[in-house]
Amino acid sequence: LATVASVCAPMKLLTHNMLTSPNTRNGFPLAIEVEKMETVEAEFNSDFVVRMIEKLEYPALVSAVESLGMKDKLPAAIPPEFGSNEEFLRSLHHVLLEIEIIDGSLICPETGKKFPIKEGIPSML
């Protein structure tokens, strides 16, 4: 019998960028407290990264990356002509898909409630 953690992929910053605290007006972006984080290699797909840019809350992503001590990983703003900027797309790919939060907490900016992350799975209950 497989456990949930073995079936689900650990939480990535792409997932974090789409989560909001339930039953709040200002529950985004959630702060991150990390106990365990890993970097794993993922296949680069520039088309996927370009399509994700319009779905991202980019300032929240930059803030999350900075809170993890990786301020130099992304520019403060999306560069012009980003679709042909392979250096930027590879950096964004790394941040979105290769950084995994294994254990820690997500913290609601409105209420301060902590939502645990255990074995890569955030519990928003």
Secondary structure per residue as TSV (DSSP state, phi and psi in degrees):
chain	resnum	aa	ss	phi	psi
A	1	L	-	360.0	125.8
A	2	A	-	-82.8	143.6
A	3	T	-	-86.0	162.1
A	4	V	H	-58.3	-42.3
A	5	A	H	-64.2	-31.9
A	6	S	H	-79.3	-18.1
A	7	V	H	-92.2	-38.7
A	8	C	S	-91.4	145.5
A	9	A	-	-77.9	147.4
A	10	P	-	-59.7	157.4
A	11	M	E	-66.1	127.9
A	12	K	E	-105.9	166.3
A	13	L	H	-68.1	-21.5
A	14	L	H	-61.5	-45.5
A	15	T	H	-63.9	-47.1
A	16	H	H	-54.6	-39.0
A	17	N	T	-66.5	-15.1
A	18	M	T	-108.6	-4.8
A	19	L	-	-87.8	144.6
A	20	T	-	-136.3	153.6
A	21	S	-	-70.4	130.8
A	22	P	T	-68.2	148.9
A	23	N	T	60.1	36.4
A	24	T	-	-133.5	160.9
A	25	R	S	-89.7	-34.5
A	26	N	S	-121.8	53.5
A	27	G	-	-94.3	23.5
A	28	F	-	-141.9	141.3
A	29	P	S	-83.6	151.2
A	30	L	-	-77.9	135.2
A	31	A	E	-74.7	157.4
A	32	I	E	-120.6	128.7
A	33	E	E	-111.2	119.8
A	34	V	E	-104.4	130.3
A	35	E	E	-101.1	-37.2
A	36	K	E	-145.0	129.8
A	37	M	E	-137.6	144.6
A	38	E	E	-131.9	156.3
A	39	T	E	-115.1	126.1
A	40	V	-	-126.3	146.9
A	41	E	-	-78.5	136.6
A	42	A	-	-131.4	145.9
A	43	E	-	-62.8	130.9
A	44	F	-	-78.5	130.3
A	45	N	-	-134.5	99.9
A	46	S	H	-61.7	-36.7
A	47	D	H	-61.3	-43.1
A	48	F	H	-61.6	-46.5
A	49	V	H	-61.9	-43.8
A	50	V	H	-60.2	-43.4
A	51	R	H	-65.6	-31.5
A	52	M	H	-73.6	-24.5
A	53	I	H	-57.0	-42.1
A	54	E	T	-70.5	-17.7
A	55	K	T	-91.9	-14.2
A	56	L	S	-81.7	149.5
A	57	E	-	-94.6	87.3
A	58	Y	H	-59.5	-45.3
A	59	P	H	-58.1	-36.5
A	60	A	H	-67.1	-36.8
A	61	L	H	-65.1	-45.2
A	62	V	H	-59.7	-43.4
A	63	S	H	-62.4	-42.6
A	64	A	H	-63.5	-43.5
A	65	V	H	-62.3	-43.0
A	66	E	H	-63.0	-39.3
A	67	S	H	-66.8	-20.4
A	68	L	T	-91.0	6.5
A	69	G	T	79.8	24.4
A	70	M	-	-122.4	47.7
A	71	K	G	-55.4	-33.2
A	72	D	G	-82.3	0.9
A	73	K	G	-76.3	-30.5
A	74	L	S	-134.3	148.0
A	75	P	-	-72.0	159.3
A	76	A	S	-63.8	-27.8
A	77	A	S	-134.4	155.8
A	78	I	-	-66.3	125.8
A	79	P	-	-70.4	151.4
A	80	P	T	-62.9	152.4
A	81	E	T	57.3	36.0
A	82	F	G	-60.6	-28.6
A	83	G	G	-63.3	-24.5
A	84	S	G	-108.2	8.1
A	85	N	-	-97.3	87.6
A	86	E	H	-63.0	-35.6
A	87	E	H	-60.2	-46.3
A	88	F	H	-64.0	-46.3
A	89	L	H	-61.7	-38.8
A	90	R	H	-68.7	-37.4
A	91	S	H	-65.6	-43.3
A	92	L	H	-64.9	-43.0
A	93	H	H	-55.3	-47.6
A	94	H	I	-57.8	-49.2
A	95	V	I	-65.5	-44.0
A	96	L	I	-73.5	-38.1
A	97	L	I	-119.1	-13.6
A	98	E	I	-110.0	-11.7
A	99	I	E	-96.1	122.9
A	100	E	E	-118.8	129.7
A	101	I	E	-91.3	114.4
A	102	I	E	-90.8	-49.9
A	103	D	E	-138.4	145.1
A	104	G	E	156.3	-149.4
A	105	S	E	-146.2	151.6
A	106	L	E	-106.8	137.8
A	107	I	E	-121.7	126.0
A	108	C	-	-67.7	128.8
A	109	P	T	-71.3	-20.8
A	110	E	T	-87.6	-46.1
A	111	T	T	-106.4	-18.4
A	112	G	-	80.1	1.2
A	113	K	-	-62.3	138.3
A	114	K	E	-100.7	133.4
A	115	F	E	-112.2	118.4
A	116	P	E	-71.7	148.9
A	117	I	E	-116.2	117.9
A	118	K	E	-127.0	126.9
A	119	E	T	52.1	35.8
A	120	G	T	85.9	0.1
A	121	I	E	-109.4	116.2
A	122	P	E	-79.4	136.1
A	123	S	-	-105.7	110.3
A	124	M	-	-96.7	22.6
A	125	L	-	-87.7	360.0
